[in-house]
Amino acid sequence: MDPVVRSAFIYLALLVFLRLAGRRTLMQMTSFDFVLLLIIGEATQNALLQNDSSITNALLVILTLISLDIAFSYVKQRVPIVARWMDGLPMIIVRDGRPLKDLMIKARVSEVDVLTAARESQGLERMEQIKCAVLETTGSISIIPRHLP
Amino acid sequence: MVRNGDLEINEDLQFQRRMWKVERMGWSAMAILLIGALLGLFGNGPVSWTTASGESLFVEYQRFGRYQAPLQLRLHLQAGLVKDDILSFYLDRAFLADVQITRVTPKPVVEQPISDGIRFIWSSNAKDGSMLVTVSYQPEHIGLLTSRMGVGDAASLSIRQFIFP
């Protein structure tokens, strides 16, 4: 019973924490975010396994985590409201070369981030060349170029 | 899927604003938890440490502990308790059942099982001055831990601790 309850609790707690951190936190991985991810993994490990290095315990933990993952994906597919709250929705942050400032501030995305994404994915040089920029649910920014005359 | 300009996208700004509001509330909750943790709400801090006094002894202990994390009882035994060079102290069965005692300092000469727990016996010839005895232990049970203890045959004193998972 123990490993199942323990892993379920940690799964849910991590879900809430990472969700509250927002999509920008762990998605656009800087080297520091990578270290953060490692530390979170390390901190979680002991609580998950708790002095019990048996194969049974490890398998029960893995079993629980994967089952929860399947269960959540199933529920998300059937109940859109759950999916919205768990993953968020995509949001347009630049329209016709004009950044939507108040939305960007709330989502903690800067114009520099948008321009970086524009250069990386489309080779664009200026904000005005962007028709649309969308902050996706994964935390990445997708760019649709504008064809200027 | 909704059309938004040329984009086929399920954007919903109203939902987005609601989500941000919940997100900010979540941040406040996280801040409150953090402050609580710094104060000792989850063990080891000013809110956690407290004392209880009874007949011939007073105990410093923590209100909050964590599962399998080290805790300590600091027992201050009053002067004049030594009889025939012997000083004794007992802990009840509930304490024994729910924690693992890792160390008692100073080391008792005898550890005696008694009907309702365990008795520690030290040999001492101190006639005055109070004595400090520490019991280090790890909770093995989650939830409320109520334990009774006492010196010699004196009436027992009970303390309550909450053990977080």
Contacts between the chains, C-beta under 8 A, distances in Angstrom:
chain1	res1	chain2	res2	distance
A	9	B	165	7.8
A	16	B	26	7.4
A	17	B	30	7.8
A	19	B	26	7.9
A	20	B	23	6.0
A	20	B	26	4.0
A	20	B	27	6.5
A	20	B	30	6.6
A	22	B	23	6.6
A	50	B	68	7.8
A	51	B	68	7.7
A	84	B	12	7.8
A	84	B	15	6.2
A	84	B	19	7.9
A	85	B	19	7.3
A	88	B	16	7.9
A	88	B	19	6.4
A	89	B	10	5.9
A	89	B	11	6.2
A	89	B	12	5.5
A	89	B	15	6.2
A	89	B	16	6.4
A	90	B	9	5.7
A	90	B	10	7.0
A	90	B	11	6.1
A	91	B	11	5.7
A	91	B	13	7.5
A	91	B	16	5.8
A	92	B	4	6.7
A	92	B	7	7.1
A	92	B	9	7.0
A	92	B	11	5.8
A	95	B	5	7.2
A	103	B	13	7.7
A	103	B	16	7.8
A	106	B	20	5.4
A	131	B	6	7.8
A	132	B	5	7.1
A	132	B	6	7.8
A	132	B	7	5.9
A	134	B	7	7.4
A	134	B	9	6.7
A	144	B	7	7.4
